[in-house]
Amino acid sequence: MPKRVCPFDFDFFPQQKIHVSEKEVNSGVLMKNHMKQPVVINTCQSCRQPVDNSPDKCSFCDKMVCGLCGSSCMKCCEVYCRCCSLPDFSSTEESCICIGCA
């Protein structure tokens, strides 16, 4: 059975979307540019808390550490994370020694 002919004399334009949001542009036309930009999130890699302005890096493994998780070695005075430093119980003060100096 053949299709029916349009009873109107003029053609209707298909409905077109007029407003395109930024989300649709980023996920469509600008997706390649958007995917090239790295997402930088400064978080402490020991406690996963956000780190402020200039985070310290562990001198041994280069992980970002916050002021609470980073400790300085009592011998070489470099900053180390919890995995790369050991607590030193030889004195009454709380101190750490890195695995390189241990």
Phi and psi restraints in degrees (range 20) as a CNS / XPLOR table:
assign (resid 1 and name C) (resid 2 and name N)
       (resid 2 and name CA) (resid 2 and name C) 1.0 -74.6 20.0 2
assign (resid 2 and name N) (resid 2 and name CA)
       (resid 2 and name C) (resid 3 and name N) 1.0 158.4 20.0 2
assign (resid 2 and name C) (resid 3 and name N)
       (resid 3 and name CA) (resid 3 and name C) 1.0 -70.8 20.0 2
assign (resid 3 and name N) (resid 3 and name CA)
       (resid 3 and name C) (resid 4 and name N) 1.0 150.8 20.0 2
assign (resid 3 and name C) (resid 4 and name N)
       (resid 4 and name CA) (resid 4 and name C) 1.0 -76.0 20.0 2
assign (resid 4 and name N) (resid 4 and name CA)
       (resid 4 and name C) (resid 5 and name N) 1.0 148.7 20.0 2
assign (resid 4 and name C) (resid 5 and name N)
       (resid 5 and name CA) (resid 5 and name C) 1.0 -81.0 20.0 2
assign (resid 5 and name N) (resid 5 and name CA)
       (resid 5 and name C) (resid 6 and name N) 1.0 144.6 20.0 2
assign (resid 5 and name C) (resid 6 and name N)
       (resid 6 and name CA) (resid 6 and name C) 1.0 -65.2 20.0 2
assign (resid 6 and name N) (resid 6 and name CA)
       (resid 6 and name C) (resid 7 and name N) 1.0 126.9 20.0 2
assign (resid 6 and name C) (resid 7 and name N)
       (resid 7 and name CA) (resid 7 and name C) 1.0 -75.7 20.0 2
assign (resid 7 and name N) (resid 7 and name CA)
       (resid 7 and name C) (resid 8 and name N) 1.0 -10.1 20.0 2
assign (resid 7 and name C) (resid 8 and name N)
       (resid 8 and name CA) (resid 8 and name C) 1.0 -94.4 20.0 2
assign (resid 8 and name N) (resid 8 and name CA)
       (resid 8 and name C) (resid 9 and name N) 1.0 151.3 20.0 2
assign (resid 8 and name C) (resid 9 and name N)
       (resid 9 and name CA) (resid 9 and name C) 1.0 -79.0 20.0 2
assign (resid 9 and name N) (resid 9 and name CA)
       (resid 9 and name C) (resid 10 and name N) 1.0 -27.5 20.0 2
assign (resid 9 and name C) (resid 10 and name N)
       (resid 10 and name CA) (resid 10 and name C) 1.0 -109.0 20.0 2
assign (resid 10 and name N) (resid 10 and name CA)
       (resid 10 and name C) (resid 11 and name N) 1.0 155.8 20.0 2
assign (resid 10 and name C) (resid 11 and name N)
       (resid 11 and name CA) (resid 11 and name C) 1.0 -87.6 20.0 2
assign (resid 11 and name N) (resid 11 and name CA)
       (resid 11 and name C) (resid 12 and name N) 1.0 141.9 20.0 2
assign (resid 11 and name C) (resid 12 and name N)
       (resid 12 and name CA) (resid 12 and name C) 1.0 -88.7 20.0 2
assign (resid 12 and name N) (resid 12 and name CA)
       (resid 12 and name C) (resid 13 and name N) 1.0 134.6 20.0 2
assign (resid 12 and name C) (resid 13 and name N)
       (resid 13 and name CA) (resid 13 and name C) 1.0 -74.5 20.0 2
assign (resid 13 and name N) (resid 13 and name CA)
       (resid 13 and name C) (resid 14 and name N) 1.0 140.5 20.0 2
assign (resid 13 and name C) (resid 14 and name N)
       (resid 14 and name CA) (resid 14 and name C) 1.0 -65.5 20.0 2
assign (resid 14 and name N) (resid 14 and name CA)
       (resid 14 and name C) (resid 15 and name N) 1.0 149.2 20.0 2
assign (resid 14 and name C) (resid 15 and name N)
       (resid 15 and name CA) (resid 15 and name C) 1.0 -63.8 20.0 2
assign (resid 15 and name N) (resid 15 and name CA)
       (resid 15 and name C) (resid 16 and name N) 1.0 131.3 20.0 2
assign (resid 15 and name C) (resid 16 and name N)
       (resid 16 and name CA) (resid 16 and name C) 1.0 -117.8 20.0 2
assign (resid 16 and name N) (resid 16 and name CA)
       (resid 16 and name C) (resid 17 and name N) 1.0 143.9 20.0 2
assign (resid 16 and name C) (resid 17 and name N)
       (resid 17 and name CA) (resid 17 and name C) 1.0 -77.3 20.0 2
assign (resid 17 and name N) (resid 17 and name CA)
       (resid 17 and name C) (resid 18 and name N) 1.0 127.3 20.0 2
assign (resid 17 and name C) (resid 18 and name N)
       (resid 18 and name CA) (resid 18 and name C) 1.0 -93.1 20.0 2
assign (resid 18 and name N) (resid 18 and name CA)
       (resid 18 and name C) (resid 19 and name N) 1.0 -43.9 20.0 2
assign (resid 18 and name C) (resid 19 and name N)
       (resid 19 and name CA) (resid 19 and name C) 1.0 -99.5 20.0 2
assign (resid 19 and name N) (resid 19 and name CA)
       (resid 19 and name C) (resid 20 and name N) 1.0 126.9 20.0 2
assign (resid 19 and name C) (resid 20 and name N)
       (resid 20 and name CA) (resid 20 and name C) 1.0 -116.4 20.0 2
assign (resid 20 and name N) (resid 20 and name CA)
       (resid 20 and name C) (resid 21 and name N) 1.0 121.5 20.0 2
assign (resid 20 and name C) (resid 21 and name N)
       (resid 21 and name CA) (resid 21 and name C) 1.0 -79.2 20.0 2
assign (resid 21 and name N) (resid 21 and name CA)
       (resid 21 and name C) (resid 22 and name N) 1.0 166.2 20.0 2
assign (resid 21 and name C) (resid 22 and name N)
       (resid 22 and name CA) (resid 22 and name C) 1.0 -63.3 20.0 2
assign (resid 22 and name N) (resid 22 and name CA)
       (resid 22 and name C) (resid 23 and name N) 1.0 -35.2 20.0 2
assign (resid 22 and name C) (resid 23 and name N)
       (resid 23 and name CA) (resid 23 and name C) 1.0 -62.8 20.0 2
assign (resid 23 and name N) (resid 23 and name CA)
       (resid 23 and name C) (resid 24 and name N) 1.0 -42.0 20.0 2
assign (resid 23 and name C) (resid 24 and name N)
       (resid 24 and name CA) (resid 24 and name C) 1.0 -69.3 20.0 2
assign (resid 24 and name N) (resid 24 and name CA)
       (resid 24 and name C) (resid 25 and name N) 1.0 -34.5 20.0 2
assign (resid 24 and name C) (resid 25 and name N)
       (resid 25 and name CA) (resid 25 and name C) 1.0 -67.3 20.0 2
assign (resid 25 and name N) (resid 25 and name CA)
       (resid 25 and name C) (resid 26 and name N) 1.0 -44.4 20.0 2
assign (resid 25 and name C) (resid 26 and name N)
       (resid 26 and name CA) (resid 26 and name C) 1.0 -64.7 20.0 2
assign (resid 26 and name N) (resid 26 and name CA)
       (resid 26 and name C) (resid 27 and name N) 1.0 -34.7 20.0 2
assign (resid 26 and name C) (resid 27 and name N)
       (resid 27 and name CA) (resid 27 and name C) 1.0 -87.0 20.0 2
assign (resid 27 and name N) (resid 27 and name CA)
       (resid 27 and name C) (resid 28 and name N) 1.0 -8.4 20.0 2
assign (resid 27 and name C) (resid 28 and name N)
       (resid 28 and name CA) (resid 28 and name C) 1.0 -114.3 20.0 2
assign (resid 28 and name N) (resid 28 and name CA)
       (resid 28 and name C) (resid 29 and name N) 1.0 -90.2 20.0 2
assign (resid 28 and name C) (resid 29 and name N)
       (resid 29 and name CA) (resid 29 and name C) 1.0 -65.1 20.0 2
assign (resid 29 and name N) (resid 29 and name CA)
       (resid 29 and name C) (resid 30 and name N) 1.0 -44.0 20.0 2
assign (resid 29 and name C) (resid 30 and name N)
       (resid 30 and name CA) (resid 30 and name C) 1.0 -97.3 20.0 2
assign (resid 30 and name N) (resid 30 and name CA)
       (resid 30 and name C) (resid 31 and name N) 1.0 20.7 20.0 2
assign (resid 30 and name C) (resid 31 and name N)
       (resid 31 and name CA) (resid 31 and name C) 1.0 -63.0 20.0 2
assign (resid 31 and name N) (resid 31 and name CA)
       (resid 31 and name C) (resid 32 and name N) 1.0 -40.9 20.0 2
assign (resid 31 and name C) (resid 32 and name N)
       (resid 32 and name CA) (resid 32 and name C) 1.0 -65.2 20.0 2
assign (resid 32 and name N) (resid 32 and name CA)
       (resid 32 and name C) (resid 33 and name N) 1.0 -42.1 20.0 2
assign (resid 32 and name C) (resid 33 and name N)
       (resid 33 and name CA) (resid 33 and name C) 1.0 -66.7 20.0 2
assign (resid 33 and name N) (resid 33 and name CA)
       (resid 33 and name C) (resid 34 and name N) 1.0 -38.3 20.0 2
assign (resid 33 and name C) (resid 34 and name N)
       (resid 34 and name CA) (resid 34 and name C) 1.0 -68.6 20.0 2
assign (resid 34 and name N) (resid 34 and name CA)
       (resid 34 and name C) (resid 35 and name N) 1.0 -36.4 20.0 2
assign (resid 34 and name C) (resid 35 and name N)
       (resid 35 and name CA) (resid 35 and name C) 1.0 -74.6 20.0 2
assign (resid 35 and name N) (resid 35 and name CA)
       (resid 35 and name C) (resid 36 and name N) 1.0 -20.8 20.0 2
assign (resid 35 and name C) (resid 36 and name N)
       (resid 36 and name CA) (resid 36 and name C) 1.0 -74.8 20.0 2
assign (resid 36 and name N) (resid 36 and name CA)
       (resid 36 and name C) (resid 37 and name N) 1.0 -26.4 20.0 2
assign (resid 36 and name C) (resid 37 and name N)
       (resid 37 and name CA) (resid 37 and name C) 1.0 -77.9 20.0 2
assign (resid 37 and name N) (resid 37 and name CA)
       (resid 37 and name C) (resid 38 and name N) 1.0 123.1 20.0 2
assign (resid 37 and name C) (resid 38 and name N)
       (resid 38 and name CA) (resid 38 and name C) 1.0 -74.7 20.0 2
assign (resid 38 and name N) (resid 38 and name CA)
       (resid 38 and name C) (resid 39 and name N) 1.0 147.4 20.0 2
assign (resid 38 and name C) (resid 39 and name N)
       (resid 39 and name CA) (resid 39 and name C) 1.0 -94.2 20.0 2
assign (resid 39 and name N) (resid 39 and name CA)
       (resid 39 and name C) (resid 40 and name N) 1.0 119.4 20.0 2
assign (resid 39 and name C) (resid 40 and name N)
       (resid 40 and name CA) (resid 40 and name C) 1.0 -103.7 20.0 2
assign (resid 40 and name N) (resid 40 and name CA)
       (resid 40 and name C) (resid 41 and name N) 1.0 116.2 20.0 2
assign (resid 40 and name C) (resid 41 and name N)
       (resid 41 and name CA) (resid 41 and name C) 1.0 -125.0 20.0 2
assign (resid 41 and name N) (resid 41 and name CA)
       (resid 41 and name C) (resid 42 and name N) 1.0 115.3 20.0 2
assign (resid 41 and name C) (resid 42 and name N)
       (resid 42 and name CA) (resid 42 and name C) 1.0 -89.0 20.0 2
assign (resid 42 and name N) (resid 42 and name CA)
       (resid 42 and name C) (resid 43 and name N) 1.0 101.8 20.0 2
assign (resid 42 and name C) (resid 43 and name N)
       (resid 43 and name CA) (resid 43 and name C) 1.0 -128.6 20.0 2
assign (resid 43 and name N) (resid 43 and name CA)
       (resid 43 and name C) (resid 44 and name N) 1.0 148.5 20.0 2
assign (resid 43 and name C) (resid 44 and name N)
       (resid 44 and name CA) (resid 44 and name C) 1.0 -67.7 20.0 2
assign (resid 44 and name N) (resid 44 and name CA)
       (resid 44 and name C) (resid 45 and name N) 1.0 130.9 20.0 2
assign (resid 44 and name C) (resid 45 and name N)
       (resid 45 and name CA) (resid 45 and name C) 1.0 -85.1 20.0 2
assign (resid 45 and name N) (resid 45 and name CA)
       (resid 45 and name C) (resid 46 and name N) 1.0 0.4 20.0 2
assign (resid 45 and name C) (resid 46 and name N)
       (resid 46 and name CA) (resid 46 and name C) 1.0 -96.1 20.0 2
assign (resid 46 and name N) (resid 46 and name CA)
       (resid 46 and name C) (resid 47 and name N) 1.0 -49.6 20.0 2
assign (resid 46 and name C) (resid 47 and name N)
       (resid 47 and name CA) (resid 47 and name C) 1.0 -108.2 20.0 2
assign (resid 47 and name N) (resid 47 and name CA)
       (resid 47 and name C) (resid 48 and name N) 1.0 -3.6 20.0 2
assign (resid 47 and name C) (resid 48 and name N)
       (resid 48 and name CA) (resid 48 and name C) 1.0 63.4 20.0 2
assign (resid 48 and name N) (resid 48 and name CA)
       (resid 48 and name C) (resid 49 and name N) 1.0 21.1 20.0 2
assign (resid 48 and name C) (resid 49 and name N)
       (resid 49 and name CA) (resid 49 and name C) 1.0 -87.6 20.0 2
assign (resid 49 and name N) (resid 49 and name CA)
       (resid 49 and name C) (resid 50 and name N) 1.0 148.9 20.0 2
assign (resid 49 and name C) (resid 50 and name N)
       (resid 50 and name CA) (resid 50 and name C) 1.0 -61.9 20.0 2
assign (resid 50 and name N) (resid 50 and name CA)
       (resid 50 and name C) (resid 51 and name N) 1.0 139.9 20.0 2
assign (resid 50 and name C) (resid 51 and name N)
       (resid 51 and name CA) (resid 51 and name C) 1.0 -104.6 20.0 2
assign (resid 51 and name N) (resid 51 and name CA)
       (resid 51 and name C) (resid 52 and name N) 1.0 136.7 20.0 2
assign (resid 51 and name C) (resid 52 and name N)
       (resid 52 and name CA) (resid 52 and name C) 1.0 -72.8 20.0 2
assign (resid 52 and name N) (resid 52 and name CA)
       (resid 52 and name C) (resid 53 and name N) 1.0 -160.9 20.0 2
assign (resid 52 and name C) (resid 53 and name N)
       (resid 53 and name CA) (resid 53 and name C) 1.0 -32.2 20.0 2
assign (resid 53 and name N) (resid 53 and name CA)
       (resid 53 and name C) (resid 54 and name N) 1.0 -73.6 20.0 2
assign (resid 53 and name C) (resid 54 and name N)
       (resid 54 and name CA) (resid 54 and name C) 1.0 -119.5 20.0 2
assign (resid 54 and name N) (resid 54 and name CA)
       (resid 54 and name C) (resid 55 and name N) 1.0 99.8 20.0 2
assign (resid 54 and name C) (resid 55 and name N)
       (resid 55 and name CA) (resid 55 and name C) 1.0 -74.0 20.0 2
assign (resid 55 and name N) (resid 55 and name CA)
       (resid 55 and name C) (resid 56 and name N) 1.0 150.7 20.0 2
assign (resid 55 and name C) (resid 56 and name N)
       (resid 56 and name CA) (resid 56 and name C) 1.0 -81.5 20.0 2
assign (resid 56 and name N) (resid 56 and name CA)
       (resid 56 and name C) (resid 57 and name N) 1.0 152.8 20.0 2
assign (resid 56 and name C) (resid 57 and name N)
       (resid 57 and name CA) (resid 57 and name C) 1.0 -116.0 20.0 2
assign (resid 57 and name N) (resid 57 and name CA)
       (resid 57 and name C) (resid 58 and name N) 1.0 142.3 20.0 2
assign (resid 57 and name C) (resid 58 and name N)
       (resid 58 and name CA) (resid 58 and name C) 1.0 -64.4 20.0 2
assign (resid 58 and name N) (resid 58 and name CA)
       (resid 58 and name C) (resid 59 and name N) 1.0 131.8 20.0 2
assign (resid 58 and name C) (resid 59 and name N)
       (resid 59 and name CA) (resid 59 and name C) 1.0 -72.3 20.0 2
assign (resid 59 and name N) (resid 59 and name CA)
       (resid 59 and name C) (resid 60 and name N) 1.0 -15.0 20.0 2
assign (resid 59 and name C) (resid 60 and name N)
       (resid 60 and name CA) (resid 60 and name C) 1.0 -96.4 20.0 2
assign (resid 60 and name N) (resid 60 and name CA)
       (resid 60 and name C) (resid 61 and name N) 1.0 -49.7 20.0 2
assign (resid 60 and name C) (resid 61 and name N)
       (resid 61 and name CA) (resid 61 and name C) 1.0 -111.6 20.0 2
assign (resid 61 and name N) (resid 61 and name CA)
       (resid 61 and name C) (resid 62 and name N) 1.0 -1.7 20.0 2
assign (resid 61 and name C) (resid 62 and name N)
       (resid 62 and name CA) (resid 62 and name C) 1.0 63.4 20.0 2
assign (resid 62 and name N) (resid 62 and name CA)
       (resid 62 and name C) (resid 63 and name N) 1.0 24.0 20.0 2
assign (resid 62 and name C) (resid 63 and name N)
       (resid 63 and name CA) (resid 63 and name C) 1.0 -80.9 20.0 2
assign (resid 63 and name N) (resid 63 and name CA)
       (resid 63 and name C) (resid 64 and name N) 1.0 146.3 20.0 2
assign (resid 63 and name C) (resid 64 and name N)
       (resid 64 and name CA) (resid 64 and name C) 1.0 -76.2 20.0 2
assign (resid 64 and name N) (resid 64 and name CA)
       (resid 64 and name C) (resid 65 and name N) 1.0 133.8 20.0 2
assign (resid 64 and name C) (resid 65 and name N)
       (resid 65 and name CA) (resid 65 and name C) 1.0 -132.1 20.0 2
assign (resid 65 and name N) (resid 65 and name CA)
       (resid 65 and name C) (resid 66 and name N) 1.0 147.1 20.0 2
assign (resid 65 and name C) (resid 66 and name N)
       (resid 66 and name CA) (resid 66 and name C) 1.0 -83.9 20.0 2
assign (resid 66 and name N) (resid 66 and name CA)
       (resid 66 and name C) (resid 67 and name N) 1.0 177.0 20.0 2
assign (resid 66 and name C) (resid 67 and name N)
       (resid 67 and name CA) (resid 67 and name C) 1.0 -65.6 20.0 2
assign (resid 67 and name N) (resid 67 and name CA)
       (resid 67 and name C) (resid 68 and name N) 1.0 -26.5 20.0 2
assign (resid 67 and name C) (resid 68 and name N)
       (resid 68 and name CA) (resid 68 and name C) 1.0 -80.4 20.0 2
assign (resid 68 and name N) (resid 68 and name CA)
       (resid 68 and name C) (resid 69 and name N) 1.0 -34.8 20.0 2
assign (resid 68 and name C) (resid 69 and name N)
       (resid 69 and name CA) (resid 69 and name C) 1.0 -89.0 20.0 2
assign (resid 69 and name N) (resid 69 and name CA)
       (resid 69 and name C) (resid 70 and name N) 1.0 -25.4 20.0 2
assign (resid 69 and name C) (resid 70 and name N)
       (resid 70 and name CA) (resid 70 and name C) 1.0 -82.3 20.0 2
assign (resid 70 and name N) (resid 70 and name CA)
       (resid 70 and name C) (resid 71 and name N) 1.0 139.1 20.0 2
assign (resid 70 and name C) (resid 71 and name N)
       (resid 71 and name CA) (resid 71 and name C) 1.0 -134.3 20.0 2
assign (resid 71 and name N) (resid 71 and name CA)
       (resid 71 and name C) (resid 72 and name N) 1.0 147.1 20.0 2
assign (resid 71 and name C) (resid 72 and name N)
       (resid 72 and name CA) (resid 72 and name C) 1.0 -96.7 20.0 2
assign (resid 72 and name N) (resid 72 and name CA)
       (resid 72 and name C) (resid 73 and name N) 1.0 140.8 20.0 2
assign (resid 72 and name C) (resid 73 and name N)
       (resid 73 and name CA) (resid 73 and name C) 1.0 -69.7 20.0 2
assign (resid 73 and name N) (resid 73 and name CA)
       (resid 73 and name C) (resid 74 and name N) 1.0 137.6 20.0 2
assign (resid 73 and name C) (resid 74 and name N)
       (resid 74 and name CA) (resid 74 and name C) 1.0 -75.8 20.0 2
assign (resid 74 and name N) (resid 74 and name CA)
       (resid 74 and name C) (resid 75 and name N) 1.0 -13.7 20.0 2
assign (resid 74 and name C) (resid 75 and name N)
       (resid 75 and name CA) (resid 75 and name C) 1.0 -96.2 20.0 2
assign (resid 75 and name N) (resid 75 and name CA)
       (resid 75 and name C) (resid 76 and name N) 1.0 -52.8 20.0 2
assign (resid 75 and name C) (resid 76 and name N)
       (resid 76 and name CA) (resid 76 and name C) 1.0 -98.8 20.0 2
assign (resid 76 and name N) (resid 76 and name CA)
       (resid 76 and name C) (resid 77 and name N) 1.0 -9.1 20.0 2
assign (resid 76 and name C) (resid 77 and name N)
       (resid 77 and name CA) (resid 77 and name C) 1.0 62.4 20.0 2
assign (resid 77 and name N) (resid 77 and name CA)
       (resid 77 and name C) (resid 78 and name N) 1.0 23.0 20.0 2
assign (resid 77 and name C) (resid 78 and name N)
       (resid 78 and name CA) (resid 78 and name C) 1.0 -91.5 20.0 2
assign (resid 78 and name N) (resid 78 and name CA)
       (resid 78 and name C) (resid 79 and name N) 1.0 158.9 20.0 2
assign (resid 78 and name C) (resid 79 and name N)
       (resid 79 and name CA) (resid 79 and name C) 1.0 -88.2 20.0 2
assign (resid 79 and name N) (resid 79 and name CA)
       (resid 79 and name C) (resid 80 and name N) 1.0 134.3 20.0 2
assign (resid 79 and name C) (resid 80 and name N)
       (resid 80 and name CA) (resid 80 and name C) 1.0 -134.8 20.0 2
assign (resid 80 and name N) (resid 80 and name CA)
       (resid 80 and name C) (resid 81 and name N) 1.0 153.0 20.0 2
assign (resid 80 and name C) (resid 81 and name N)
       (resid 81 and name CA) (resid 81 and name C) 1.0 -81.8 20.0 2
assign (resid 81 and name N) (resid 81 and name CA)
       (resid 81 and name C) (resid 82 and name N) 1.0 178.5 20.0 2
assign (resid 81 and name C) (resid 82 and name N)
       (resid 82 and name CA) (resid 82 and name C) 1.0 -67.2 20.0 2
assign (resid 82 and name N) (resid 82 and name CA)
       (resid 82 and name C) (resid 83 and name N) 1.0 -29.7 20.0 2
assign (resid 82 and name C) (resid 83 and name N)
       (resid 83 and name CA) (resid 83 and name C) 1.0 -76.1 20.0 2
assign (resid 83 and name N) (resid 83 and name CA)
       (resid 83 and name C) (resid 84 and name N) 1.0 -26.5 20.0 2
assign (resid 83 and name C) (resid 84 and name N)
       (resid 84 and name CA) (resid 84 and name C) 1.0 -104.1 20.0 2
assign (resid 84 and name N) (resid 84 and name CA)
       (resid 84 and name C) (resid 85 and name N) 1.0 9.3 20.0 2
assign (resid 84 and name C) (resid 85 and name N)
       (resid 85 and name CA) (resid 85 and name C) 1.0 -133.8 20.0 2
assign (resid 85 and name N) (resid 85 and name CA)
       (resid 85 and name C) (resid 86 and name N) 1.0 154.7 20.0 2
assign (resid 85 and name C) (resid 86 and name N)
       (resid 86 and name CA) (resid 86 and name C) 1.0 -121.4 20.0 2
assign (resid 86 and name N) (resid 86 and name CA)
       (resid 86 and name C) (resid 87 and name N) 1.0 140.9 20.0 2
assign (resid 86 and name C) (resid 87 and name N)
       (resid 87 and name CA) (resid 87 and name C) 1.0 -69.3 20.0 2
assign (resid 87 and name N) (resid 87 and name CA)
       (resid 87 and name C) (resid 88 and name N) 1.0 141.9 20.0 2
assign (resid 87 and name C) (resid 88 and name N)
       (resid 88 and name CA) (resid 88 and name C) 1.0 -108.7 20.0 2
assign (resid 88 and name N) (resid 88 and name CA)
       (resid 88 and name C) (resid 89 and name N) 1.0 116.3 20.0 2
assign (resid 88 and name C) (resid 89 and name N)
       (resid 89 and name CA) (resid 89 and name C) 1.0 -100.0 20.0 2
assign (resid 89 and name N) (resid 89 and name CA)
       (resid 89 and name C) (resid 90 and name N) 1.0 12.8 20.0 2
assign (resid 89 and name C) (resid 90 and name N)
       (resid 90 and name CA) (resid 90 and name C) 1.0 -76.0 20.0 2
assign (resid 90 and name N) (resid 90 and name CA)
       (resid 90 and name C) (resid 91 and name N) 1.0 -19.3 20.0 2
assign (resid 90 and name C) (resid 91 and name N)
       (resid 91 and name CA) (resid 91 and name C) 1.0 -121.6 20.0 2
assign (resid 91 and name N) (resid 91 and name CA)
       (resid 91 and name C) (resid 92 and name N) 1.0 171.1 20.0 2
assign (resid 91 and name C) (resid 92 and name N)
       (resid 92 and name CA) (resid 92 and name C) 1.0 -78.8 20.0 2
assign (resid 92 and name N) (resid 92 and name CA)
       (resid 92 and name C) (resid 93 and name N) 1.0 -23.2 20.0 2
assign (resid 92 and name C) (resid 93 and name N)
       (resid 93 and name CA) (resid 93 and name C) 1.0 -79.5 20.0 2
assign (resid 93 and name N) (resid 93 and name CA)
       (resid 93 and name C) (resid 94 and name N) 1.0 153.1 20.0 2
assign (resid 93 and name C) (resid 94 and name N)
       (resid 94 and name CA) (resid 94 and name C) 1.0 -76.9 20.0 2
assign (resid 94 and name N) (resid 94 and name CA)
       (resid 94 and name C) (resid 95 and name N) 1.0 115.1 20.0 2
assign (resid 94 and name C) (resid 95 and name N)
       (resid 95 and name CA) (resid 95 and name C) 1.0 -141.7 20.0 2
assign (resid 95 and name N) (resid 95 and name CA)
       (resid 95 and name C) (resid 96 and name N) 1.0 160.3 20.0 2
assign (resid 95 and name C) (resid 96 and name N)
       (resid 96 and name CA) (resid 96 and name C) 1.0 -129.6 20.0 2
assign (resid 96 and name N) (resid 96 and name CA)
       (resid 96 and name C) (resid 97 and name N) 1.0 160.3 20.0 2
assign (resid 96 and name C) (resid 97 and name N)
       (resid 97 and name CA) (resid 97 and name C) 1.0 -134.1 20.0 2
assign (resid 97 and name N) (resid 97 and name CA)
       (resid 97 and name C) (resid 98 and name N) 1.0 138.4 20.0 2
assign (resid 97 and name C) (resid 98 and name N)
       (resid 98 and name CA) (resid 98 and name C) 1.0 -76.8 20.0 2
assign (resid 98 and name N) (resid 98 and name CA)
       (resid 98 and name C) (resid 99 and name N) 1.0 164.8 20.0 2
assign (resid 98 and name C) (resid 99 and name N)
       (resid 99 and name CA) (resid 99 and name C) 1.0 -72.8 20.0 2
assign (resid 99 and name N) (resid 99 and name CA)
       (resid 99 and name C) (resid 100 and name N) 1.0 -18.1 20.0 2
assign (resid 99 and name C) (resid 100 and name N)
       (resid 100 and name CA) (resid 100 and name C) 1.0 -74.8 20.0 2
assign (resid 100 and name N) (resid 100 and name CA)
       (resid 100 and name C) (resid 101 and name N) 1.0 -34.1 20.0 2
assign (resid 100 and name C) (resid 101 and name N)
       (resid 101 and name CA) (resid 101 and name C) 1.0 -90.3 20.0 2
assign (resid 101 and name N) (resid 101 and name CA)
       (resid 101 and name C) (resid 102 and name N) 1.0 -13.6 20.0 2
